[in-house]
Every structure is written in C-alpha cells, then in structure tokens.
Amino acid sequence: MQLTGMLWGRKLLDLVEFPHSEVGGPESSVDEIKDMIKKHGEVFIKPVFKGGVGKKGKSGLIGRAKNIGDALKEKERLYFAEHKDGTATYKADGVTFEGAVPAKYEIYFSISESTVFRAPTMTITHHGGVDIEELEPSKIAQVPFDPLTGLKAFHVSNALEGLGAPAEVISPLVQNLPKLWDLYNNYGMLMLELNPIRMNPAGGRLTPVACDFKCAFDQDDPAWKRLGLPSHVFASDYSEFEQEINQLRTYQGQSDVFIMNDKGTITAPTFGGGANAMVTELLGEDAIISSDFGGNPPYEKMNDIARISFKYWLPQSNVLFIIGGKANNTDIYETFRAMADGLRAFFNERGPVPLFVVVGRGGPNLIRGMSYMKDTLDTLRVPYRFFGHDSAMSEVINYALAVNDWMKAGGREEIKAAMNIS
C-alpha cells in the first residue's frame, strides 16, 4: 500500500503543518493555473499514477511551463501518459500542477524500518533531488532512534552537522523535520520519504518546502484508516481485477496485488514479502500478477481472493503456483482449504482447464493443508507437485518455470487429453 506524489501527499503534510509546494489537481481551471504561474514564475506538471510509481523524471514524465499555453500542452501530453517500470506498465489518470520553489539547497529525508538497526531510522542528506543510491555513503547519514521517544531535534542537528551541511539549512530543518515522525507514527506508515525538500529563501530565511512525497502503509495497522483515503488510490491501475482484490483489504491478512503481465501464463498467489520479491524477479514476464497474501488471512478472505484470481487468470494459466516461505503464524490449512475450495468452485462453474499446480510452503498445519489440497486436486484430476519447508524457494520457482516451459511445448495438450477436455 504505497502513495506517491503531492496530490495526496500535500493533505498528509498539512496534518502536521509541514510546508509544501502549492499544488493544484487535475480539476484546476485555466485561471487557477495562470495565477499559479504568475505567483511562482513556473509550474511543474506531473502525471498522477495509482500506487507507488517511481522514476517518472528519468522517463521524461515531468513537464514544466512558464505560460498557460505550454502548461496546457503538457497537461495534454501527460494526462493519460504510460510509464513502463520493468515488466509493468502504468497508466496515469490526471496531472498535478505544482508551483516552482526556488532553492539553492535540496534535502533528501526519509523514515523507515531498518533491518540493520532493528529500529526506525532517519536517512538524511543535503545533497537531495537525486536517487539516494547514486550518492556516496559519506554524503548520507542514517540515524536509528528509539520509537518510544521518536525523532528529536538533536537527531537531525547531529546528523547534518556530521555531514558538514551549511549552517543556514540546519536550524529550519531541526525545527520542521521532527513533525514528520508524528505523521509516520500516528498513521501506520512503514516508510515516509520527501525528495526533494527545497530550502526556499523567500522572506530572508530558509524554509523547507516539500516538493515530492512518497509513503507506504502497514496494512495490518488500522491507524492508516483514520486518514480517510479512498481505496482506489492504492491500486496500481484501474483494472477490474485489482479493484476487486483491493475491496478485500481488512485489518487481518494482506491483499496486495498488481498485474505484472496480462499475457503471462503463471498465476502465483504468494505469501510473504520476501517470497514476493524473489518470485516476481525470477518468474519475470511469465508471471501474471505480483502478490502478497500473507498475514494469516481468514478462510473467507482467502477464498474470495482465490475466487477472484481464478476467475480472471486461470483460463490462460499453465501453472497455478502457490508459494511462500515458512510461516510463523499463518494457518496453512485454512489458506490451502480456501484456495482448494476456490479451485473446485471454478471448475464447477466454468468447467475444467488444463493446469499444473505447484505448491511450496511451510508453517503451522502444513501437512493437513497439503492433504486437503491433494484430495481436491485428485478429485479434479489436476496434476501437481508439492514442496515442503525444507526445499529451497529458488529451486521451487525454477521447477514452476520448467513446468511452464513443458506446458508450452505440448504438455498443455497432454493434460487436456488426460482430463478429457474437448
């Protein structure tokens, strides 16, 4: 559940009174855009994408204009712009108009959970406005802090002084950046990033002004619901599949999903963030969806997820690939029973499809869950292969890819014949 851009970011920043650039949405009138240009001298036009979509600037998807004619041309170019990131393609739905902020200094700032420090960690540099990965480590400060006391002024001050930041930027940042801990901590965030914060000299004293916004929410923490954000802002697109899955977001169990390749041939319900990252990378363009359905979802929710996923993608799939790491608290029996019942319902309603099922999982009630899945697949006459927690996940993924290749090379027809599918 990610949010990028200033269309919604400005509203979140207003909650803690953190200064930000003037922002107009897709509904901005010609007169409003003219007034913004007159006030700031220039406006930036940025496409609005659903979910977390980065690298827009490097793809030429940020326009700038100093007159209304150029602003409207950029609006036309970017309103429904497409952005390709890896194998995924995202389509914009609208633009924002953002007033230019003159600045000599640009700041990068983020708060995130660090697996290195096992604590919330502030990352900051006065060499902002670029990808943080492009900077030398000596130009970046990472400061872990106690979540009980939060981010304090001295954390910011010590970090900037250690980096040799100009004295004139330190004081205004010390006064304003700790406000962002309240936003991060009070609304269930996992990550909050402002890049750049431009140090505006207007008024004779530098003022930090947020010019871009990114955050990610912990779906299992209900605090994010207090923001009243509509669910559609977390979808990566307007596809019916993603919208149906997004309606299932609850306090218990993840339902994060987006379409990787709608022409793919492997449907992979995945459990856990680590598994999701590995599966998405190794399956490549064969994967139809990228998903994380972990977090111990109850039977009803998992059955709804299976029903929706199978309805959209099973007819074109060669492999149903159910994969996850060794769970700590997810009841494998409940999730497998829900998916097996969803598969049975699909066959009863739509008829059988030639399919090979590959399962890799570990955790509580694994044997009972696999037994239920096995009985269901035997009844449906669907071939399968199961792997337990002692199998390397990369090898299980490679097995699924090999099965997919075999299906493309004639295996699908063999299974069709074996299942008596005309």
C-alpha positions as a Python dict, from the first residue, in 0.01 Angstrom:
ca = {
    (1, 'M'): (0, 0, 0),
    (2, 'Q'): (200, 292, -133),
    (3, 'L'): (122, 654, -204),
    (4, 'T'): (330, 883, -424),
    (5, 'G'): (305, 1240, -540),
    (6, 'M'): (178, 1562, -397),
    (7, 'L'): (-190, 1527, -490),
    (8, 'W'): (-249, 1329, -170),
    (9, 'G'): (88, 1398, -8),
    (10, 'R'): (3, 1765, 49),
    (11, 'K'): (-305, 1663, 250),
    (12, 'L'): (-100, 1436, 471),
    (13, 'L'): (168, 1701, 522),
    (14, 'D'): (-100, 1953, 621),
    (15, 'L'): (-188, 1725, 914),
    (16, 'V'): (146, 1808, 1076),
    (17, 'E'): (181, 2158, 930),
    (18, 'F'): (486, 2074, 723),
    (19, 'P'): (538, 2331, 443),
    (20, 'H'): (490, 2206, 87),
    (21, 'S'): (471, 2345, -265),
    (22, 'E'): (143, 2484, -393),
    (23, 'V'): (-41, 2202, -565),
    (24, 'G'): (-339, 2201, -800),
    (25, 'G'): (-516, 1883, -905),
    (26, 'P'): (-649, 1767, -1244),
    (27, 'E'): (-956, 1987, -1193),
    (28, 'S'): (-750, 2309, -1187),
    (29, 'S'): (-905, 2575, -1411),
    (30, 'V'): (-716, 2785, -1665),
    (31, 'D'): (-743, 3088, -1437),
    (32, 'E'): (-607, 2892, -1141),
    (33, 'I'): (-310, 2769, -1345),
    (34, 'K'): (-247, 3125, -1470),
    (35, 'D'): (-249, 3255, -1113),
    (36, 'M'): (-4, 2984, -1006),
    (37, 'I'): (234, 3073, -1292),
    (38, 'K'): (207, 3443, -1208),
    (39, 'K'): (279, 3373, -841),
    (40, 'H'): (567, 3127, -882),
    (41, 'G'): (701, 3210, -1228),
    (42, 'E'): (683, 2848, -1337),
    (43, 'V'): (478, 2534, -1277),
    (44, 'F'): (569, 2167, -1293),
    (45, 'I'): (315, 1930, -1449),
    (46, 'K'): (330, 1574, -1317),
    (47, 'P'): (112, 1272, -1410),
    (48, 'V'): (-90, 1107, -1133),
    (49, 'F'): (-36, 731, -1106),
    (50, 'K'): (-207, 490, -870),
    (51, 'G'): (4, 325, -605),
    (52, 'G'): (380, 368, -581),
    (53, 'V'): (536, 453, -917),
    (54, 'G'): (887, 595, -931),
    (55, 'K'): (1147, 709, -1187),
    (56, 'K'): (899, 939, -1361),
    (57, 'G'): (1150, 1221, -1406),
    (58, 'K'): (1406, 997, -1574),
    (59, 'S'): (1135, 882, -1817),
    (60, 'G'): (1057, 1237, -1926),
    (61, 'L'): (721, 1237, -1749),
    (62, 'I'): (757, 1570, -1571),
    (63, 'G'): (672, 1884, -1766),
    (64, 'R'): (740, 2247, -1685),
    (65, 'A'): (584, 2564, -1817),
    (66, 'K'): (614, 2940, -1775),
    (67, 'N'): (295, 3027, -1964),
    (68, 'I'): (-56, 2887, -1985),
    (69, 'G'): (-16, 2762, -2343),
    (70, 'D'): (279, 2538, -2258),
    (71, 'A'): (108, 2426, -1937),
    (72, 'L'): (-198, 2306, -2127),
    (73, 'K'): (18, 2129, -2386),
    (74, 'E'): (199, 1944, -2108),
    (75, 'K'): (-134, 1859, -1947),
    (76, 'E'): (-249, 1704, -2273),
    (77, 'R'): (77, 1507, -2308),
    (78, 'L'): (82, 1371, -1956),
    (79, 'Y'): (-283, 1331, -1854),
    (80, 'F'): (-302, 969, -1972),
    (81, 'A'): (72, 904, -2001),
    (82, 'E'): (205, 549, -1977),
    (83, 'H'): (509, 463, -1766),
    (84, 'K'): (695, 134, -1801),
    (85, 'D'): (884, 13, -1495),
    (86, 'G'): (1043, -327, -1552),
    (87, 'T'): (774, -557, -1690),
    (88, 'A'): (488, -347, -1553),
    (89, 'T'): (316, -65, -1740),
    (90, 'Y'): (122, 203, -1552),
    (91, 'K'): (-128, 446, -1697),
    (92, 'A'): (-177, 792, -1550),
    (93, 'D'): (-518, 938, -1474),
    (94, 'G'): (-477, 1310, -1443),
    (95, 'V'): (-199, 1554, -1360),
    (96, 'T'): (-95, 1790, -1083),
    (97, 'F'): (23, 2148, -1128),
    (98, 'E'): (289, 2238, -874),
    (99, 'G'): (435, 2583, -819),
    (100, 'A'): (810, 2612, -865),
    (101, 'V'): (1016, 2664, -549),
    (102, 'P'): (1348, 2848, -595),
    (103, 'A'): (1623, 2697, -383),
    (104, 'K'): (1998, 2670, -352),
    (105, 'Y'): (1982, 2356, -140),
    (106, 'E'): (1780, 2035, -180),
    (107, 'I'): (1733, 1787, 105),
    (108, 'Y'): (1658, 1415, 98),
    (109, 'F'): (1476, 1285, 406),
    (110, 'S'): (1312, 955, 492),
    (111, 'I'): (1198, 748, 790),
    (112, 'S'): (1176, 372, 753),
    (113, 'E'): (1207, 49, 946),
    (114, 'S'): (1568, -69, 933),
    (115, 'T'): (1650, -440, 942),
    (116, 'V'): (2012, -343, 1013),
    (117, 'F'): (1943, -136, 1324),
    (118, 'R'): (1616, -309, 1423),
    (119, 'A'): (1468, 35, 1482),
    (120, 'P'): (1305, 321, 1292),
    (121, 'T'): (1580, 504, 1108),
    (122, 'M'): (1613, 853, 967),
    (123, 'T'): (1805, 887, 641),
    (124, 'I'): (1909, 1240, 550),
    (125, 'T'): (2141, 1429, 318),
    (126, 'H'): (2171, 1788, 199),
    (127, 'H'): (2260, 1651, -148),
    (128, 'G'): (1895, 1570, -228),
    (129, 'G'): (1698, 1583, -551),
    (130, 'V'): (1864, 1266, -684),
    (131, 'D'): (1824, 893, -628),
    (132, 'I'): (1975, 818, -290),
    (133, 'E'): (2154, 517, -440),
    (134, 'E'): (2361, 748, -660),
    (135, 'L'): (2528, 924, -366),
    (136, 'E'): (2848, 823, -194),
    (137, 'P'): (2788, 672, 153),
    (138, 'S'): (2990, 955, 309),
    (139, 'K'): (2725, 1205, 194),
    (140, 'I'): (2437, 1022, 366),
    (141, 'A'): (2355, 996, 736),
    (142, 'Q'): (2147, 706, 872),
    (143, 'V'): (2035, 758, 1231),
    (144, 'P'): (1836, 493, 1423),
    (145, 'F'): (1627, 616, 1715),
    (146, 'D'): (1402, 486, 1990),
    (147, 'P'): (1038, 456, 1871),
    (148, 'L'): (916, 530, 2225),
    (149, 'T'): (1070, 877, 2225),
    (150, 'G'): (1055, 938, 1850),
    (151, 'L'): (1260, 1157, 1620),
    (152, 'K'): (1404, 1454, 1807),
    (153, 'A'): (1565, 1780, 1702),
    (154, 'F'): (1909, 1668, 1819),
    (155, 'H'): (1894, 1363, 1586),
    (156, 'V'): (1852, 1599, 1290),
    (157, 'S'): (2107, 1852, 1414),
    (158, 'N'): (2380, 1597, 1488),
    (159, 'A'): (2329, 1421, 1154),
    (160, 'L'): (2352, 1740, 948),
    (161, 'E'): (2650, 1871, 1139),
    (162, 'G'): (2823, 1538, 1088),
    (163, 'L'): (2765, 1569, 713),
    (164, 'G'): (2906, 1920, 708),
    (165, 'A'): (2577, 2075, 597),
    (166, 'P'): (2569, 2457, 568),
    (167, 'A'): (2470, 2618, 896),
    (168, 'E'): (2184, 2812, 735),
    (169, 'V'): (1993, 2490, 645),
    (170, 'I'): (2032, 2319, 982),
    (171, 'S'): (1812, 2537, 1203),
    (172, 'P'): (1497, 2534, 982),
    (173, 'L'): (1530, 2159, 928),
    (174, 'V'): (1574, 2098, 1301),
    (175, 'Q'): (1250, 2289, 1363),
    (176, 'N'): (1043, 2113, 1098),
    (177, 'L'): (1163, 1757, 1030),
    (178, 'P'): (1061, 1611, 1370),
    (179, 'K'): (699, 1687, 1273),
    (180, 'L'): (723, 1407, 1017),
    (181, 'W'): (766, 1147, 1292),
    (182, 'D'): (414, 1232, 1411),
    (183, 'L'): (283, 1168, 1059),
    (184, 'Y'): (478, 843, 1028),
    (185, 'N'): (397, 712, 1373),
    (186, 'N'): (32, 816, 1406),
    (187, 'Y'): (-98, 680, 1078),
    (188, 'G'): (56, 334, 1046),
    (189, 'M'): (336, 404, 800),
    (190, 'L'): (624, 174, 713),
    (191, 'M'): (813, 433, 512),
    (192, 'L'): (796, 809, 455),
    (193, 'E'): (1016, 990, 204),
    (194, 'L'): (1043, 1352, 92),
    (195, 'N'): (1276, 1410, -202),
    (196, 'P'): (1342, 1686, -260),
    (197, 'I'): (1276, 1924, 24),
    (198, 'R'): (1377, 2255, -132),
    (199, 'M'): (1513, 2523, 100),
    (200, 'N'): (1319, 2830, -8),
    (201, 'P'): (1493, 3164, 70),
    (202, 'A'): (1174, 3372, 42),
    (203, 'G'): (1133, 3603, 340),
    (204, 'G'): (1506, 3624, 409),
    (205, 'R'): (1526, 3294, 599),
    (206, 'L'): (1539, 2944, 451),
    (207, 'T'): (1214, 2745, 476),
    (208, 'P'): (1199, 2372, 398),
    (209, 'V'): (933, 2308, 132),
    (210, 'A'): (836, 1951, 39),
    (211, 'C'): (821, 1912, -340),
    (212, 'D'): (763, 1538, -369),
    (213, 'F'): (612, 1278, -139),
    (214, 'K'): (619, 903, -101),
    (215, 'C'): (497, 674, 177),
    (216, 'A'): (399, 313, 240),
    (217, 'F'): (144, 195, 493),
    (218, 'D'): (135, -114, 714),
    (219, 'Q'): (-192, -270, 606),
    (220, 'D'): (-215, -464, 931),
    (221, 'D'): (-210, -141, 1133),
    (222, 'P'): (-561, 10, 1122),
    (223, 'A'): (-422, 357, 1204),
    (224, 'W'): (-398, 439, 831),
    (225, 'K'): (-777, 425, 804),
    (226, 'R'): (-803, 743, 1008),
    (227, 'L'): (-675, 932, 705),
    (228, 'G'): (-996, 858, 517),
    (229, 'L'): (-811, 786, 193),
    (230, 'P'): (-1024, 619, -77),
    (231, 'S'): (-915, 262, -151),
    (232, 'H'): (-863, 332, -522),
    (233, 'V'): (-552, 543, -452),
    (234, 'F'): (-362, 226, -359),
    (235, 'A'): (-441, 40, -682),
    (236, 'S'): (-163, 33, -940),
    (237, 'D'): (-422, 62, -1217),
    (238, 'Y'): (-794, 73, -1277),
    (239, 'S'): (-817, -294, -1381),
    (240, 'E'): (-1127, -470, -1257),
    (241, 'F'): (-912, -744, -1105),
    (242, 'E'): (-707, -506, -888),
    (243, 'Q'): (-1016, -315, -784),
    (244, 'E'): (-1194, -634, -672),
    (245, 'I'): (-892, -751, -474),
    (246, 'N'): (-849, -407, -317),
    (247, 'Q'): (-1201, -423, -178),
    (248, 'L'): (-1084, -714, 42),
    (249, 'R'): (-838, -505, 244),
    (250, 'T'): (-904, -565, 612),
    (251, 'Y'): (-714, -544, 938),
    (252, 'Q'): (-619, -912, 906),
    (253, 'G'): (-419, -1053, 618),
    (254, 'Q'): (-262, -876, 321),
    (255, 'S'): (-426, -847, -19),
    (256, 'D'): (-162, -651, -208),
    (257, 'V'): (-161, -727, -579),
    (258, 'F'): (-87, -574, -916),
    (259, 'I'): (-74, -707, -1269),
    (260, 'M'): (274, -785, -1398),
    (261, 'N'): (185, -918, -1744),
    (262, 'D'): (-173, -973, -1851),
    (263, 'K'): (-42, -1212, -2120),
    (264, 'G'): (153, -1425, -1871),
    (265, 'T'): (98, -1796, -1807),
    (266, 'I'): (176, -1845, -1435),
    (267, 'T'): (-72, -1740, -1169),
    (268, 'A'): (126, -1714, -845),
    (269, 'P'): (-60, -1646, -519),
    (270, 'T'): (238, -1555, -300),
    (271, 'F'): (264, -1537, 79),
    (272, 'G'): (518, -1300, 237),
    (273, 'G'): (717, -1000, 120),
    (274, 'G'): (1043, -1191, 79),
    (275, 'A'): (875, -1460, -128),
    (276, 'N'): (702, -1194, -336),
    (277, 'A'): (1032, -1023, -420),
    (278, 'M'): (1202, -1347, -526),
    (279, 'V'): (903, -1482, -719),
    (280, 'T'): (847, -1155, -905),
    (281, 'E'): (1214, -1135, -1005),
    (282, 'L'): (1264, -1497, -1112),
    (283, 'L'): (932, -1556, -1290),
    (284, 'G'): (978, -1242, -1497),
    (285, 'E'): (729, -1198, -1780),
    (286, 'D'): (578, -1543, -1724),
    (287, 'A'): (415, -1410, -1404),
    (288, 'I'): (67, -1268, -1446),
    (289, 'I'): (43, -1099, -1106),
    (290, 'S'): (267, -990, -823),
    (291, 'S'): (101, -1051, -488),
    (292, 'D'): (138, -1081, -112),
    (293, 'F'): (-148, -1264, 59),
    (294, 'G'): (29, -1336, 388),
    (295, 'G'): (-60, -1218, 738),
    (296, 'N'): (-281, -1516, 833),
    (297, 'P'): (-592, -1426, 631),
    (298, 'P'): (-914, -1595, 749),
    (299, 'Y'): (-1080, -1859, 532),
    (300, 'E'): (-1347, -1624, 393),
    (301, 'K'): (-1098, -1364, 278),
    (302, 'M'): (-859, -1616, 122),
    (303, 'N'): (-1146, -1788, -55),
    (304, 'D'): (-1260, -1455, -202),
    (305, 'I'): (-904, -1382, -316),
    (306, 'A'): (-880, -1726, -481),
    (307, 'R'): (-1221, -1690, -644),
    (308, 'I'): (-1136, -1350, -796),
    (309, 'S'): (-783, -1450, -904),
    (310, 'F'): (-902, -1774, -1066),
    (311, 'K'): (-1191, -1600, -1245),
    (312, 'Y'): (-956, -1359, -1420),
    (313, 'W'): (-642, -1562, -1480),
    (314, 'L'): (-693, -1938, -1460),
    (315, 'P'): (-822, -1983, -1818),
    (316, 'Q'): (-490, -1857, -1962),
    (317, 'S'): (-262, -2014, -1700),
    (318, 'N'): (-37, -2313, -1750),
    (319, 'V'): (72, -2320, -1386),
    (320, 'L'): (-103, -2234, -1061),
    (321, 'F'): (196, -2162, -838),
    (322, 'I'): (115, -2135, -465),
    (323, 'I'): (435, -2026, -293),
    (324, 'G'): (557, -1879, 35),
    (325, 'G'): (823, -1914, 299),
    (326, 'K'): (792, -2099, 628),
    (327, 'A'): (515, -1915, 812),
    (328, 'N'): (521, -1839, 1182),
    (329, 'N'): (154, -1776, 1248),
    (330, 'T'): (-34, -1829, 920),
    (331, 'D'): (-263, -2131, 938),
    (332, 'I'): (-163, -2320, 623),
    (333, 'Y'): (-466, -2548, 645),
    (334, 'E'): (-707, -2254, 634),
    (335, 'T'): (-537, -2084, 339),
    (336, 'F'): (-498, -2409, 141),
    (337, 'R'): (-856, -2512, 214),
    (338, 'A'): (-978, -2174, 94),
    (339, 'M'): (-780, -2195, -231),
    (340, 'A'): (-872, -2557, -293),
    (341, 'D'): (-1241, -2477, -246),
    (342, 'G'): (-1200, -2179, -480),
    (343, 'L'): (-1046, -2404, -745),
    (344, 'R'): (-1326, -2659, -707),
    (345, 'A'): (-1587, -2385, -740),
    (346, 'F'): (-1418, -2254, -1055),
    (347, 'F'): (-1424, -2600, -1217),
    (348, 'N'): (-1789, -2648, -1119),
    (349, 'E'): (-1895, -2310, -1258),
    (350, 'R'): (-1666, -2267, -1560),
    (351, 'G'): (-1558, -2621, -1641),
    (352, 'P'): (-1208, -2774, -1613),
    (353, 'V'): (-898, -2612, -1762),
    (354, 'P'): (-563, -2780, -1840),
    (355, 'L'): (-348, -2684, -1544),
    (356, 'F'): (-46, -2794, -1341),
    (357, 'V'): (-33, -2696, -974),
    (358, 'V'): (299, -2635, -798),
    (359, 'V'): (297, -2573, -422),
    (360, 'G'): (585, -2465, -198),
    (361, 'R'): (509, -2375, 165),
    (362, 'G'): (592, -2431, 530),
    (363, 'G'): (426, -2347, 858),
    (364, 'P'): (153, -2449, 1104),
    (365, 'N'): (-84, -2724, 988),
    (366, 'L'): (116, -2775, 667),
    (367, 'I'): (53, -3150, 633),
    (368, 'R'): (-318, -3112, 699),
    (369, 'G'): (-337, -2829, 444),
    (370, 'M'): (-145, -3020, 179),
    (371, 'S'): (-364, -3325, 235),
    (372, 'Y'): (-677, -3117, 172),
    (373, 'M'): (-521, -2964, -140),
    (374, 'K'): (-409, -3308, -263),
    (375, 'D'): (-756, -3461, -220),
    (376, 'T'): (-912, -3171, -410),
    (377, 'L'): (-664, -3190, -699),
    (378, 'D'): (-703, -3568, -721),
    (379, 'T'): (-1080, -3525, -742),
    (380, 'L'): (-1042, -3263, -1016),
    (381, 'R'): (-777, -3477, -1192),
    (382, 'V'): (-529, -3188, -1193),
    (383, 'P'): (-158, -3285, -1187),
    (384, 'Y'): (53, -3135, -909),
    (385, 'R'): (385, -3128, -726),
    (386, 'F'): (427, -3026, -360),
    (387, 'F'): (741, -2894, -187),
    (388, 'G'): (782, -2858, 189),
    (389, 'H'): (967, -2606, 405),
    (390, 'D'): (1297, -2790, 355),
    (391, 'S'): (1305, -2710, -18),
    (392, 'A'): (1495, -2405, -138),
    (393, 'M'): (1249, -2148, -270),
    (394, 'S'): (1466, -2067, -573),
    (395, 'E'): (1459, -2434, -675),
    (396, 'V'): (1080, -2448, -637),
    (397, 'I'): (1048, -2139, -858),
    (398, 'N'): (1278, -2297, -1118),
    (399, 'Y'): (1061, -2609, -1111),
    (400, 'A'): (749, -2399, -1179),
    (401, 'L'): (927, -2231, -1471),
    (402, 'A'): (1030, -2571, -1611),
    (403, 'V'): (670, -2694, -1588),
    (404, 'N'): (552, -2381, -1766),
    (405, 'D'): (801, -2443, -2048),
    (406, 'W'): (684, -2803, -2073),
    (407, 'M'): (322, -2689, -2089),
    (408, 'K'): (406, -2451, -2374),
    (409, 'A'): (590, -2731, -2559),
    (410, 'G'): (292, -2968, -2566),
    (411, 'G'): (226, -3052, -2204),
    (412, 'R'): (-95, -2849, -2202),
    (413, 'E'): (-237, -3071, -2475),
    (414, 'E'): (-132, -3384, -2284),
    (415, 'I'): (-312, -3264, -1972),
    (416, 'K'): (-615, -3170, -2183),
    (417, 'A'): (-634, -3526, -2308),
    (418, 'A'): (-579, -3675, -1963),
    (419, 'M'): (-859, -3458, -1819),
    (420, 'N'): (-1090, -3532, -2115),
    (421, 'I'): (-1122, -3163, -2200),
    (422, 'S'): (-1258, -3117, -2551),
}
